């Protein structure tokens, strides 16, 4: 039930935003709106389903965190 509510919310926001973006040059803006809302829905639904997912912080967790630990280890910390 929660998943259906989230999908309905994102669909409503998408259609509202689609109608607000009118005029010349709105094609790219509509594409960006769909991409951002699609990404947000993906992250939200993956969190609800408790499945592993990619996010902006994944790069930090996979790369920068181990490098930071290695640097701290080299410095004697």
PDB file of N, H, CA, C and O in Angstrom:
ATOM      1  N   UNK A   1       0.822  -1.198   0.000  1.00  0.00           N
ATOM      2  CA  UNK A   1       0.000   0.000   0.000  1.00  0.00           C
ATOM      3  C   UNK A   1       0.866   1.262   0.000  1.00  0.00           C
ATOM      4  O   UNK A   1       0.550   2.255  -0.655  1.00  0.00           O
ATOM      5  N   UNK A   2       1.976   1.190   0.762  1.00  0.00           N
ATOM      6  H   UNK A   2       2.232   0.383   1.294  1.00  0.00           H
ATOM      7  CA  UNK A   2       2.862   2.331   0.847  1.00  0.00           C
ATOM      8  C   UNK A   2       3.509   2.623  -0.520  1.00  0.00           C
ATOM      9  O   UNK A   2       3.679   3.782  -0.898  1.00  0.00           O
ATOM     10  N   UNK A   3       3.862   1.566  -1.245  1.00  0.00           N
ATOM     11  H   UNK A   3       3.724   0.624  -0.937  1.00  0.00           H
ATOM     12  CA  UNK A   3       4.487   1.726  -2.554  1.00  0.00           C
ATOM     13  C   UNK A   3       3.520   2.393  -3.525  1.00  0.00           C
ATOM     14  O   UNK A   3       3.909   3.274  -4.291  1.00  0.00           O
ATOM     15  N   UNK A   4       2.273   1.974  -3.490  1.00  0.00           N
ATOM     16  H   UNK A   4       1.957   1.258  -2.868  1.00  0.00           H
ATOM     17  CA  UNK A   4       1.270   2.565  -4.379  1.00  0.00           C
ATOM     18  C   UNK A   4       1.064   4.047  -4.066  1.00  0.00           C
ATOM     19  O   UNK A   4       0.889   4.855  -4.978  1.00  0.00           O
ATOM     20  N   UNK A   5       1.083   4.401  -2.794  1.00  0.00           N
ATOM     21  H   UNK A   5       1.224   3.744  -2.053  1.00  0.00           H
ATOM     22  CA  UNK A   5       0.923   5.803  -2.412  1.00  0.00           C
ATOM     23  C   UNK A   5       2.105   6.642  -2.885  1.00  0.00           C
ATOM     24  O   UNK A   5       1.923   7.767  -3.350  1.00  0.00           O
ATOM     25  N   UNK A   6       3.311   6.099  -2.770  1.00  0.00           N
ATOM     26  H   UNK A   6       3.458   5.185  -2.392  1.00  0.00           H
ATOM     27  CA  UNK A   6       4.500   6.828  -3.225  1.00  0.00           C
ATOM     28  C   UNK A   6       4.461   7.023  -4.735  1.00  0.00           C
ATOM     29  O   UNK A   6       4.751   8.113  -5.228  1.00  0.00           O
ATOM     30  N   UNK A   7       4.104   5.977  -5.471  1.00  0.00           N
ATOM     31  H   UNK A   7       3.868   5.091  -5.071  1.00  0.00           H
ATOM     32  CA  UNK A   7       4.020   6.089  -6.931  1.00  0.00           C
ATOM     33  C   UNK A   7       2.952   7.105  -7.330  1.00  0.00           C
ATOM     34  O   UNK A   7       3.170   7.908  -8.238  1.00  0.00           O
ATOM     35  N   UNK A   8       1.805   7.077  -6.663  1.00  0.00           N
ATOM     36  H   UNK A   8       1.627   6.425  -5.926  1.00  0.00           H
ATOM     37  CA  UNK A   8       0.740   8.035  -6.970  1.00  0.00           C
ATOM     38  C   UNK A   8       1.198   9.465  -6.680  1.00  0.00           C
ATOM     39  O   UNK A   8       0.890  10.381  -7.443  1.00  0.00           O
ATOM     40  N   UNK A   9       1.931   9.661  -5.583  1.00  0.00           N
ATOM     41  H   UNK A   9       2.182   8.917  -4.963  1.00  0.00           H
ATOM     42  CA  UNK A   9       2.436  10.989  -5.248  1.00  0.00           C
ATOM     43  C   UNK A   9       3.394  11.496  -6.316  1.00  0.00           C
ATOM     44  O   UNK A   9       3.260  12.626  -6.785  1.00  0.00           O
ATOM     45  N   UNK A  10       4.365  10.665  -6.703  1.00  0.00           N
ATOM     46  H   UNK A  10       4.475   9.747  -6.322  1.00  0.00           H
ATOM     47  CA  UNK A  10       5.325  11.093  -7.715  1.00  0.00           C
ATOM     48  C   UNK A  10       4.648  11.326  -9.068  1.00  0.00           C
ATOM     49  O   UNK A  10       5.031  12.243  -9.795  1.00  0.00           O
ATOM     50  N   UNK A  11       3.663  10.523  -9.410  1.00  0.00           N
ATOM     51  H   UNK A  11       3.352   9.778  -8.819  1.00  0.00           H
ATOM     52  CA  UNK A  11       2.935  10.731 -10.659  1.00  0.00           C
ATOM     53  C   UNK A  11       2.178  12.058 -10.631  1.00  0.00           C
ATOM     54  O   UNK A  11       2.162  12.787 -11.623  1.00  0.00           O
ATOM     55  N   UNK A  12       1.550  12.373  -9.493  1.00  0.00           N
ATOM     56  H   UNK A  12       1.562  11.781  -8.687  1.00  0.00           H
ATOM     57  CA  UNK A  12       0.820  13.629  -9.372  1.00  0.00           C
ATOM     58  C   UNK A  12       1.760  14.826  -9.480  1.00  0.00           C
ATOM     59  O   UNK A  12       1.445  15.809 -10.150  1.00  0.00           O
ATOM     60  N   UNK A  13       2.910  14.742  -8.823  1.00  0.00           N
ATOM     61  H   UNK A  13       3.166  13.943  -8.279  1.00  0.00           H
ATOM     62  CA  UNK A  13       3.884  15.827  -8.895  1.00  0.00           C
ATOM     63  C   UNK A  13       4.425  15.967 -10.311  1.00  0.00           C
ATOM     64  O   UNK A  13       4.629  17.082 -10.792  1.00  0.00           O
ATOM     65  N   UNK A  14       4.657  14.840 -10.981  1.00  0.00           N
ATOM     66  H   UNK A  14       4.491  13.935 -10.590  1.00  0.00           H
ATOM     67  CA  UNK A  14       5.154  14.886 -12.357  1.00  0.00           C
ATOM     68  C   UNK A  14       4.149  15.563 -13.279  1.00  0.00           C
ATOM     69  O   UNK A  14       4.526  16.442 -14.054  1.00  0.00           O
ATOM     70  N   UNK A  15       2.884  15.177 -13.213  1.00  0.00           N
ATOM     71  H   UNK A  15       2.577  14.464 -12.583  1.00  0.00           H
ATOM     72  CA  UNK A  15       1.887  15.776 -14.092  1.00  0.00           C
ATOM     73  C   UNK A  15       1.651  17.246 -13.762  1.00  0.00           C
ATOM     74  O   UNK A  15       1.415  18.054 -14.661  1.00  0.00           O
ATOM     75  N   UNK A  16       1.713  17.600 -12.473  1.00  0.00           N
ATOM     76  H   UNK A  16       1.905  16.944 -11.742  1.00  0.00           H
ATOM     77  CA  UNK A  16       1.584  19.009 -12.104  1.00  0.00           C
ATOM     78  C   UNK A  16       2.763  19.805 -12.676  1.00  0.00           C
ATOM     79  O   UNK A  16       2.564  20.875 -13.252  1.00  0.00           O
ATOM     80  N   UNK A  17       3.980  19.293 -12.521  1.00  0.00           N
ATOM     81  H   UNK A  17       4.141  18.424 -12.053  1.00  0.00           H
ATOM     82  CA  UNK A  17       5.157  19.973 -13.043  1.00  0.00           C
ATOM     83  C   UNK A  17       5.156  20.056 -14.552  1.00  0.00           C
ATOM     84  O   UNK A  17       5.578  21.060 -15.126  1.00  0.00           O
ATOM     85  N   UNK A  18       4.679  18.997 -15.203  1.00  0.00           N
ATOM     86  H   UNK A  18       4.336  18.181 -14.737  1.00  0.00           H
ATOM     87  CA  UNK A  18       4.608  18.968 -16.666  1.00  0.00           C
ATOM     88  C   UNK A  18       3.714  20.095 -17.174  1.00  0.00           C
ATOM     89  O   UNK A  18       4.028  20.761 -18.161  1.00  0.00           O
ATOM     90  N   UNK A  19       2.591  20.296 -16.478  1.00  0.00           N
ATOM     91  H   UNK A  19       2.335  19.756 -15.676  1.00  0.00           H
ATOM     92  CA  UNK A  19       1.658  21.347 -16.898  1.00  0.00           C
ATOM     93  C   UNK A  19       2.226  22.737 -16.626  1.00  0.00           C
ATOM     94  O   UNK A  19       1.932  23.682 -17.359  1.00  0.00           O
ATOM     95  N   UNK A  20       3.037  22.868 -15.579  1.00  0.00           N
ATOM     96  H   UNK A  20       3.276  22.101 -14.983  1.00  0.00           H
ATOM     97  CA  UNK A  20       3.614  24.173 -15.239  1.00  0.00           C
ATOM     98  C   UNK A  20       4.707  24.583 -16.227  1.00  0.00           C
ATOM     99  O   UNK A  20       4.933  25.773 -16.444  1.00  0.00           O
ATOM    100  N   UNK A  21       5.378  23.610 -16.819  1.00  0.00           N
ATOM    101  H   UNK A  21       5.195  22.643 -16.643  1.00  0.00           H
ATOM    102  CA  UNK A  21       6.469  23.906 -17.752  1.00  0.00           C
ATOM    103  C   UNK A  21       5.905  24.027 -19.163  1.00  0.00           C
ATOM    104  O   UNK A  21       5.700  23.027 -19.850  1.00  0.00           O
ATOM    105  N   UNK A  22       5.662  25.246 -19.578  1.00  0.00           N
ATOM    106  H   UNK A  22       5.829  26.058 -19.019  1.00  0.00           H
ATOM    107  CA  UNK A  22       5.129  25.515 -20.905  1.00  0.00           C
ATOM    108  C   UNK A  22       6.040  26.480 -21.625  1.00  0.00           C
ATOM    109  O   UNK A  22       6.917  27.103 -21.026  1.00  0.00           O
ATOM    110  N   UNK A  23       5.822  26.590 -22.895  1.00  0.00           N
ATOM    111  H   UNK A  23       5.109  26.084 -23.381  1.00  0.00           H
ATOM    112  CA  UNK A  23       6.520  27.605 -23.673  1.00  0.00           C
ATOM    113  C   UNK A  23       7.778  27.100 -24.353  1.00  0.00           C
ATOM    114  O   UNK A  23       8.101  25.912 -24.335  1.00  0.00           O
ATOM    115  N   UNK A  24       8.469  28.049 -24.950  1.00  0.00           N
ATOM    116  H   UNK A  24       8.206  29.014 -24.965  1.00  0.00           H
ATOM    117  CA  UNK A  24       9.662  27.743 -25.721  1.00  0.00           C
ATOM    118  C   UNK A  24      10.776  27.241 -24.796  1.00  0.00           C
ATOM    119  O   UNK A  24      11.016  27.807 -23.729  1.00  0.00           O
ATOM    120  N   UNK A  25      11.442  26.182 -25.219  1.00  0.00           N
ATOM    121  H   UNK A  25      11.247  25.722 -26.085  1.00  0.00           H
ATOM    122  CA  UNK A  25      12.554  25.635 -24.444  1.00  0.00           C
ATOM    123  C   UNK A  25      12.152  24.807 -23.253  1.00  0.00           C
ATOM    124  O   UNK A  25      12.988  24.528 -22.393  1.00  0.00           O
ATOM    125  N   UNK A  26      10.910  24.408 -23.171  1.00  0.00           N
ATOM    126  H   UNK A  26      10.231  24.634 -23.870  1.00  0.00           H
ATOM    127  CA  UNK A  26      10.479  23.642 -22.012  1.00  0.00           C
ATOM    128  C   UNK A  26      10.773  22.147 -22.157  1.00  0.00           C
ATOM    129  O   UNK A  26      10.607  21.393 -21.198  1.00  0.00           O
ATOM    130  N   UNK A  27      11.202  21.712 -23.333  1.00  0.00           N
ATOM    131  H   UNK A  27      11.336  22.324 -24.112  1.00  0.00           H
ATOM    132  CA  UNK A  27      11.488  20.293 -23.548  1.00  0.00           C
ATOM    133  C   UNK A  27      12.594  19.783 -22.643  1.00  0.00           C
ATOM    134  O   UNK A  27      12.462  18.725 -22.028  1.00  0.00           O
ATOM    135  N   UNK A  28      13.688  20.535 -22.560  1.00  0.00           N
ATOM    136  H   UNK A  28      13.795  21.395 -23.059  1.00  0.00           H
ATOM    137  CA  UNK A  28      14.797  20.142 -21.692  1.00  0.00           C
ATOM    138  C   UNK A  28      14.379  20.197 -20.227  1.00  0.00           C
ATOM    139  O   UNK A  28      14.752  19.330 -19.437  1.00  0.00           O
ATOM    140  N   UNK A  29      13.614  21.208 -19.870  1.00  0.00           N
ATOM    141  H   UNK A  29      13.312  21.913 -20.511  1.00  0.00           H
ATOM    142  CA  UNK A  29      13.148  21.319 -18.488  1.00  0.00           C
ATOM    143  C   UNK A  29      12.237  20.145 -18.113  1.00  0.00           C
ATOM    144  O   UNK A  29      12.305  19.627 -16.999  1.00  0.00           O
ATOM    145  N   UNK A  30      11.394  19.739 -19.047  1.00  0.00           N
ATOM    146  H   UNK A  30      11.339  20.161 -19.953  1.00  0.00           H
ATOM    147  CA  UNK A  30      10.527  18.592 -18.787  1.00  0.00           C
ATOM    148  C   UNK A  30      11.331  17.305 -18.656  1.00  0.00           C
ATOM    149  O   UNK A  30      11.007  16.441 -17.841  1.00  0.00           O
ATOM    150  N   UNK A  31      12.376  17.186 -19.459  1.00  0.00           N
ATOM    151  H   UNK A  31      12.638  17.888 -20.120  1.00  0.00           H
ATOM    152  CA  UNK A  31      13.253  16.022 -19.367  1.00  0.00           C
ATOM    153  C   UNK A  31      13.968  15.999 -18.012  1.00  0.00           C
ATOM    154  O   UNK A  31      14.069  14.948 -17.381  1.00  0.00           O
ATOM    155  N   UNK A  32      14.456  17.140 -17.574  1.00  0.00           N
ATOM    156  H   UNK A  32      14.375  17.995 -18.087  1.00  0.00           H
ATOM    157  CA  UNK A  32      15.103  17.233 -16.269  1.00  0.00           C
ATOM    158  C   UNK A  32      14.125  16.937 -15.137  1.00  0.00           C
ATOM    159  O   UNK A  32      14.479  16.263 -14.169  1.00  0.00           O
ATOM    160  N   UNK A  33      12.912  17.432 -15.254  1.00  0.00           N
ATOM    161  H   UNK A  33      12.625  17.980 -16.040  1.00  0.00           H
ATOM    162  CA  UNK A  33      11.887  17.146 -14.248  1.00  0.00           C
ATOM    163  C   UNK A  33      11.635  15.649 -14.156  1.00  0.00           C
ATOM    164  O   UNK A  33      11.601  15.088 -13.061  1.00  0.00           O
ATOM    165  N   UNK A  34      11.458  15.006 -15.295  1.00  0.00           N
ATOM    166  H   UNK A  34      11.486  15.462 -16.185  1.00  0.00           H
ATOM    167  CA  UNK A  34      11.227  13.564 -15.295  1.00  0.00           C
ATOM    168  C   UNK A  34      12.409  12.791 -14.740  1.00  0.00           C
ATOM    169  O   UNK A  34      12.228  11.822 -14.003  1.00  0.00           O
ATOM    170  N   UNK A  35      13.628  13.215 -15.091  1.00  0.00           N
ATOM    171  H   UNK A  35      13.775  14.003 -15.690  1.00  0.00           H
ATOM    172  CA  UNK A  35      14.812  12.539 -14.578  1.00  0.00           C
ATOM    173  C   UNK A  35      14.965  12.677 -13.075  1.00  0.00           C
ATOM    174  O   UNK A  35      15.246  11.697 -12.384  1.00  0.00           O
ATOM    175  N   UNK A  36      14.783  13.885 -12.564  1.00  0.00           N
ATOM    176  H   UNK A  36      14.555  14.681 -13.125  1.00  0.00           H
ATOM    177  CA  UNK A  36      14.903  14.097 -11.123  1.00  0.00           C
ATOM    178  C   UNK A  36      13.822  13.372 -10.337  1.00  0.00           C
ATOM    179  O   UNK A  36      14.101  12.757  -9.308  1.00  0.00           O
ATOM    180  N   UNK A  37      12.596  13.445 -10.819  1.00  0.00           N
ATOM    181  H   UNK A  37      12.369  13.945 -11.655  1.00  0.00           H
ATOM    182  CA  UNK A  37      11.521  12.751 -10.112  1.00  0.00           C
ATOM    183  C   UNK A  37      11.662  11.239 -10.226  1.00  0.00           C
ATOM    184  O   UNK A  37      11.338  10.514  -9.286  1.00  0.00           O
ATOM    185  N   UNK A  38      12.144  10.755 -11.373  1.00  0.00           N
ATOM    186  H   UNK A  38      12.408  11.344 -12.138  1.00  0.00           H
ATOM    187  CA  UNK A  38      12.388   9.321 -11.520  1.00  0.00           C
ATOM    188  C   UNK A  38      13.460   8.839 -10.567  1.00  0.00           C
ATOM    189  O   UNK A  38      13.313   7.786  -9.947  1.00  0.00           O
ATOM    190  N   UNK A  39      14.549   9.606 -10.443  1.00  0.00           N
ATOM    191  H   UNK A  39      14.669  10.462 -10.947  1.00  0.00           H
ATOM    192  CA  UNK A  39      15.631   9.244  -9.521  1.00  0.00           C
ATOM    193  C   UNK A  39      15.132   9.269  -8.070  1.00  0.00           C
ATOM    194  O   UNK A  39      15.433   8.365  -7.290  1.00  0.00           O
ATOM    195  N   UNK A  40      14.376  10.299  -7.719  1.00  0.00           N
ATOM    196  H   UNK A  40      14.131  11.033  -8.352  1.00  0.00           H
ATOM    197  CA  UNK A  40      13.848  10.400  -6.358  1.00  0.00           C
ATOM    198  C   UNK A  40      12.897   9.248  -6.056  1.00  0.00           C
ATOM    199  O   UNK A  40      12.921   8.695  -4.956  1.00  0.00           O
ATOM    200  N   UNK A  41      12.069   8.887  -7.014  1.00  0.00           N
ATOM    201  H   UNK A  41      12.049   9.336  -7.908  1.00  0.00           H
ATOM    202  CA  UNK A  41      11.155   7.762  -6.811  1.00  0.00           C
ATOM    203  C   UNK A  41      11.927   6.460  -6.658  1.00  0.00           C
ATOM    204  O   UNK A  41      11.581   5.628  -5.819  1.00  0.00           O
ATOM    205  N   UNK A  42      12.971   6.275  -7.463  1.00  0.00           N
ATOM    206  H   UNK A  42      13.252   6.951  -8.144  1.00  0.00           H
ATOM    207  CA  UNK A  42      13.800   5.071  -7.372  1.00  0.00           C
ATOM    208  C   UNK A  42      14.430   4.948  -5.984  1.00  0.00           C
ATOM    209  O   UNK A  42      14.381   3.878  -5.377  1.00  0.00           O
ATOM    210  N   UNK A  43      15.021   6.031  -5.478  1.00  0.00           N
ATOM    211  H   UNK A  43      15.062   6.900  -5.972  1.00  0.00           H
ATOM    212  CA  UNK A  43      15.652   6.012  -4.164  1.00  0.00           C
ATOM    213  C   UNK A  43      14.611   5.750  -3.082  1.00  0.00           C
ATOM    214  O   UNK A  43      14.850   4.962  -2.167  1.00  0.00           O
ATOM    215  N   UNK A  44      13.464   6.401  -3.184  1.00  0.00           N
ATOM    216  H   UNK A  44      13.270   7.040  -3.927  1.00  0.00           H
ATOM    217  CA  UNK A  44      12.409   6.235  -2.191  1.00  0.00           C
ATOM    218  C   UNK A  44      11.861   4.812  -2.179  1.00  0.00           C
ATOM    219  O   UNK A  44      11.700   4.220  -1.112  1.00  0.00           O
ATOM    220  N   UNK A  45      11.575   4.262  -3.347  1.00  0.00           N
ATOM    221  H   UNK A  45      11.705   4.743  -4.214  1.00  0.00           H
ATOM    222  CA  UNK A  45      11.022   2.908  -3.410  1.00  0.00           C
ATOM    223  C   UNK A  45      12.050   1.859  -3.008  1.00  0.00           C
ATOM    224  O   UNK A  45      11.695   0.856  -2.389  1.00  0.00           O
ATOM    225  N   UNK A  46      13.316   2.073  -3.348  1.00  0.00           N
ATOM    226  H   UNK A  46      13.605   2.888  -3.851  1.00  0.00           H
ATOM    227  CA  UNK A  46      14.352   1.132  -2.916  1.00  0.00           C
ATOM    228  C   UNK A  46      14.509   1.166  -1.404  1.00  0.00           C
ATOM    229  O   UNK A  46      14.771   0.133  -0.788  1.00  0.00           O
ATOM    230  N   UNK A  47      14.354   2.326  -0.802  1.00  0.00           N
ATOM    231  H   UNK A  47      14.141   3.166  -1.302  1.00  0.00           H
ATOM    232  CA  UNK A  47      14.407   2.432   0.655  1.00  0.00           C
ATOM    233  C   UNK A  47      13.236   1.733   1.319  1.00  0.00           C
ATOM    234  O   UNK A  47      13.401   1.092   2.357  1.00  0.00           O
ATOM    235  N   UNK A  48      12.063   1.851   0.735  1.00  0.00           N
ATOM    236  H   UNK A  48      11.928   2.372  -0.108  1.00  0.00           H
ATOM    237  CA  UNK A  48      10.894   1.178   1.291  1.00  0.00           C
ATOM    238  C   UNK A  48      11.047  -0.335   1.188  1.00  0.00           C
ATOM    239  O   UNK A  48      10.709  -1.060   2.124  1.00  0.00           O
ATOM    240  N   UNK A  49      11.557  -0.815   0.049  1.00  0.00           N
ATOM    241  H   UNK A  49      11.831  -0.226  -0.712  1.00  0.00           H
ATOM    242  CA  UNK A  49      11.714  -2.248  -0.175  1.00  0.00           C
ATOM    243  C   UNK A  49      12.958  -2.809   0.502  1.00  0.00           C
ATOM    244  O   UNK A  49      13.158  -4.024   0.514  1.00  0.00           O
ATOM    245  N   UNK A  50      13.805  -1.934   1.072  1.00  0.00           N
ATOM    246  H   UNK A  50      13.643  -0.947   1.062  1.00  0.00           H
ATOM    247  CA  UNK A  50      15.035  -2.351   1.759  1.00  0.00           C
ATOM    248  C   UNK A  50      15.957  -3.135   0.840  1.00  0.00           C
ATOM    249  O   UNK A  50      16.517  -4.153   1.246  1.00  0.00           O
ATOM    250  N   UNK A  51      16.121  -2.672  -0.394  1.00  0.00           N
ATOM    251  H   UNK A  51      15.666  -1.844  -0.724  1.00  0.00           H
ATOM    252  CA  UNK A  51      17.031  -3.309  -1.338  1.00  0.00           C
ATOM    253  C   UNK A  51      18.231  -2.385  -1.552  1.00  0.00           C
ATOM    254  O   UNK A  51      18.094  -1.166  -1.452  1.00  0.00           O
ATOM    255  N   UNK A  52      19.399  -2.949  -1.845  1.00  0.00           N
ATOM    256  H   UNK A  52      19.510  -3.939  -1.926  1.00  0.00           H
ATOM    257  CA  UNK A  52      20.553  -2.091  -2.116  1.00  0.00           C
ATOM    258  C   UNK A  52      20.301  -1.225  -3.351  1.00  0.00           C
ATOM    259  O   UNK A  52      19.703  -1.678  -4.327  1.00  0.00           O
ATOM    260  N   UNK A  53      20.754  -0.003  -3.299  1.00  0.00           N
ATOM    261  H   UNK A  53      21.240   0.365  -2.506  1.00  0.00           H
ATOM    262  CA  UNK A  53      20.544   0.910  -4.414  1.00  0.00           C
ATOM    263  C   UNK A  53      21.719   1.865  -4.539  1.00  0.00           C
ATOM    264  O   UNK A  53      22.465   2.081  -3.584  1.00  0.00           O
ATOM    265  N   UNK A  54      21.873   2.423  -5.707  1.00  0.00           N
ATOM    266  H   UNK A  54      21.267   2.248  -6.484  1.00  0.00           H
ATOM    267  CA  UNK A  54      22.907   3.409  -5.958  1.00  0.00           C
ATOM    268  C   UNK A  54      22.374   4.799  -5.644  1.00  0.00           C
ATOM    269  O   UNK A  54      21.240   5.140  -5.979  1.00  0.00           O
ATOM    270  N   UNK A  55      23.211   5.587  -4.998  1.00  0.00           N
ATOM    271  H   UNK A  55      24.132   5.310  -4.726  1.00  0.00           H
ATOM    272  CA  UNK A  55      22.851   6.964  -4.726  1.00  0.00           C
ATOM    273  C   UNK A  55      24.104   7.820  -4.854  1.00  0.00           C
ATOM    274  O   UNK A  55      25.180   7.311  -5.168  1.00  0.00           O
ATOM    275  N   UNK A  56      23.968   9.083  -4.616  1.00  0.00           N
ATOM    276  H   UNK A  56      23.094   9.496  -4.361  1.00  0.00           H
ATOM    277  CA  UNK A  56      25.107   9.990  -4.699  1.00  0.00           C
ATOM    278  C   UNK A  56      26.153   9.617  -3.655  1.00  0.00           C
ATOM    279  O   UNK A  56      27.351   9.750  -3.907  1.00  0.00           O
ATOM    280  N   UNK A  57      25.724   9.160  -2.503  1.00  0.00           N
ATOM    281  H   UNK A  57      24.751   9.052  -2.298  1.00  0.00           H
ATOM    282  CA  UNK A  57      26.674   8.809  -1.454  1.00  0.00           C
ATOM    283  C   UNK A  57      27.388   7.490  -1.716  1.00  0.00           C
ATOM    284  O   UNK A  57      28.346   7.176  -1.009  1.00  0.00           O
ATOM    285  N   UNK A  58      26.964   6.710  -2.698  1.00  0.00           N
ATOM    286  H   UNK A  58      26.186   6.965  -3.273  1.00  0.00           H
ATOM    287  CA  UNK A  58      27.622   5.438  -3.005  1.00  0.00           C
ATOM    288  C   UNK A  58      29.075   5.645  -3.412  1.00  0.00           C
ATOM    289  O   UNK A  58      29.934   4.844  -3.043  1.00  0.00           O
ATOM    290  N   UNK A  59      29.364   6.699  -4.164  1.00  0.00           N
ATOM    291  H   UNK A  59      28.666   7.349  -4.464  1.00  0.00           H
ATOM    292  CA  UNK A  59      30.740   6.988  -4.573  1.00  0.00           C
ATOM    293  C   UNK A  59      31.596   7.272  -3.346  1.00  0.00           C
ATOM    294  O   UNK A  59      32.735   6.814  -3.259  1.00  0.00           O
ATOM    295  N   UNK A  60      31.054   8.018  -2.410  1.00  0.00           N
ATOM    296  H   UNK A  60      30.129   8.391  -2.481  1.00  0.00           H
ATOM    297  CA  UNK A  60      31.784   8.324  -1.182  1.00  0.00           C
ATOM    298  C   UNK A  60      32.057   7.053  -0.384  1.00  0.00           C
ATOM    299  O   UNK A  60      33.176   6.835   0.081  1.00  0.00           O
ATOM    300  N   UNK A  61      31.049   6.230  -0.229  1.00  0.00           N
ATOM    301  H   UNK A  61      30.140   6.407  -0.606  1.00  0.00           H
ATOM    302  CA  UNK A  61      31.189   5.016   0.578  1.00  0.00           C
ATOM    303  C   UNK A  61      32.172   4.042  -0.065  1.00  0.00           C
ATOM    304  O   UNK A  61      32.984   3.439   0.636  1.00  0.00           O
ATOM    305  N   UNK A  62      32.112   3.881  -1.377  1.00  0.00           N
ATOM    306  H   UNK A  62      31.452   4.371  -1.946  1.00  0.00           H
ATOM    307  CA  UNK A  62      32.945   2.896  -2.069  1.00  0.00           C
ATOM    308  C   UNK A  62      34.378   3.382  -2.249  1.00  0.00           C
ATOM    309  O   UNK A  62      35.309   2.588  -2.112  1.00  0.00           O
ATOM    310  N   UNK A  63      34.584   4.656  -2.550  1.00  0.00           N
ATOM    311  H   UNK A  63      33.829   5.301  -2.661  1.00  0.00           H
ATOM    312  CA  UNK A  63      35.920   5.127  -2.899  1.00  0.00           C
ATOM    313  C   UNK A  63      36.558   5.988  -1.813  1.00  0.00           C
ATOM    314  O   UNK A  63      37.631   5.652  -1.313  1.00  0.00           O
ATOM    315  N   UNK A  64      35.924   7.077  -1.449  1.00  0.00           N
ATOM    316  H   UNK A  64      35.052   7.350  -1.856  1.00  0.00           H
ATOM    317  CA  UNK A  64      36.574   8.051  -0.578  1.00  0.00           C
ATOM    318  C   UNK A  64      36.738   7.574   0.855  1.00  0.00           C
ATOM    319  O   UNK A  64      37.733   7.916   1.493  1.00  0.00           O
ATOM    320  N   UNK A  65      35.810   6.806   1.383  1.00  0.00           N
ATOM    321  H   UNK A  65      35.001   6.527   0.865  1.00  0.00           H
ATOM    322  CA  UNK A  65      35.920   6.329   2.751  1.00  0.00           C
ATOM    323  C   UNK A  65      37.134   5.412   2.935  1.00  0.00           C
ATOM    324  O   UNK A  65      37.901   5.621   3.875  1.00  0.00           O
ATOM    325  N   UNK A  66      37.342   4.410   2.079  1.00  0.00           N
ATOM    326  H   UNK A  66      36.719   4.240   1.315  1.00  0.00           H
ATOM    327  CA  UNK A  66      38.548   3.589   2.230  1.00  0.00           C
ATOM    328  C   UNK A  66      39.849   4.372   2.010  1.00  0.00           C
ATOM    329  O   UNK A  66      40.845   4.131   2.692  1.00  0.00           O
ATOM    330  N   UNK A  67      39.836   5.295   1.070  1.00  0.00           N
ATOM    331  H   UNK A  67      39.027   5.492   0.516  1.00  0.00           H
ATOM    332  CA  UNK A  67      41.038   6.112   0.841  1.00  0.00           C
ATOM    333  C   UNK A  67      41.326   6.961   2.076  1.00  0.00           C
ATOM    334  O   UNK A  67      42.480   7.085   2.485  1.00  0.00           O
ATOM    335  N   UNK A  68      40.316   7.531   2.655  1.00  0.00           N
ATOM    336  H   UNK A  68      39.378   7.430   2.322  1.00  0.00           H
ATOM    337  CA  UNK A  68      40.502   8.326   3.885  1.00  0.00           C
ATOM    338  C   UNK A  68      41.038   7.481   5.021  1.00  0.00           C
ATOM    339  O   UNK A  68      41.916   7.928   5.760  1.00  0.00           O
ATOM    340  N   UNK A  69      40.523   6.260   5.178  1.00  0.00           N
ATOM    341  H   UNK A  69      39.810   5.898   4.578  1.00  0.00           H
ATOM    342  CA  UNK A  69      41.037   5.369   6.225  1.00  0.00           C
ATOM    343  C   UNK A  69      42.494   5.016   5.965  1.00  0.00           C
ATOM    344  O   UNK A  69      43.292   4.955   6.901  1.00  0.00           O
ATOM    345  N   UNK A  70      42.851   4.785   4.708  1.00  0.00           N
ATOM    346  H   UNK A  70      42.203   4.834   3.948  1.00  0.00           H
ATOM    347  CA  UNK A  70      44.244   4.455   4.370  1.00  0.00           C
ATOM    348  C   UNK A  70      45.161   5.633   4.690  1.00  0.00           C
ATOM    349  O   UNK A  70      46.244   5.440   5.242  1.00  0.00           O
ATOM    350  N   UNK A  71      44.744   6.832   4.355  1.00  0.00           N
ATOM    351  H   UNK A  71      43.864   6.989   3.907  1.00  0.00           H
ATOM    352  CA  UNK A  71      45.562   8.026   4.644  1.00  0.00           C
ATOM    353  C   UNK A  71      45.739   8.195   6.148  1.00  0.00           C
ATOM    354  O   UNK A  71      46.840   8.491   6.614  1.00  0.00           O
ATOM    355  N   UNK A  72      44.679   8.013   6.898  1.00  0.00           N
ATOM    356  H   UNK A  72      43.785   7.773   6.520  1.00  0.00           H
ATOM    357  CA  UNK A  72      44.773   8.129   8.363  1.00  0.00           C
ATOM    358  C   UNK A  72      45.714   7.056   8.907  1.00  0.00           C
ATOM    359  O   UNK A  72      46.493   7.320   9.823  1.00  0.00           O
ATOM    360  N   UNK A  73      45.644   5.854   8.350  1.00  0.00           N
ATOM    361  H   UNK A  73      45.011   5.639   7.606  1.00  0.00           H
ATOM    362  CA  UNK A  73      46.550   4.791   8.767  1.00  0.00           C
ATOM    363  C   UNK A  73      48.007   5.115   8.445  1.00  0.00           C
ATOM    364  O   UNK A  73      48.899   4.843   9.249  1.00  0.00           O
ATOM    365  N   UNK A  74      48.244   5.693   7.277  1.00  0.00           N
ATOM    366  H   UNK A  74      47.520   5.914   6.624  1.00  0.00           H
ATOM    367  CA  UNK A  74      49.615   6.067   6.897  1.00  0.00           C
ATOM    368  C   UNK A  74      50.179   7.166   7.793  1.00  0.00           C
ATOM    369  O   UNK A  74      51.380   7.220   8.058  1.00  0.00           O
ATOM    370  N   UNK A  75      49.281   8.042   8.254  1.00  0.00           N
ATOM    371  H   UNK A  75      48.305   7.998   8.039  1.00  0.00           H
ATOM    372  CA  UNK A  75      49.735   9.132   9.107  1.00  0.00           C
ATOM    373  C   UNK A  75      49.902   8.709  10.562  1.00  0.00           C
ATOM    374  O   UNK A  75      50.307   9.507  11.407  1.00  0.00           O
ATOM    375  N   UNK A  76      49.588   7.454  10.844  1.00  0.00           N
ATOM    376  H   UNK A  76      49.259   6.806  10.157  1.00  0.00           H
ATOM    377  CA  UNK A  76      49.785   6.936  12.202  1.00  0.00           C
ATOM    378  C   UNK A  76      48.599   7.127  13.112  1.00  0.00           C
ATOM    379  O   UNK A  76      48.731   7.055  14.334  1.00  0.00           O
ATOM    380  N   UNK A  77      47.443   7.371  12.532  1.00  0.00           N
ATOM    381  H   UNK A  77      47.336   7.429  11.539  1.00  0.00           H
ATOM    382  CA  UNK A  77      46.268   7.637  13.353  1.00  0.00           C
ATOM    383  C   UNK A  77      45.459   6.448  13.525  1.00  0.00           C
ATOM    384  O   UNK A  77      44.427   6.495  14.193  1.00  0.00           O
TER     385      UNK A  77
END
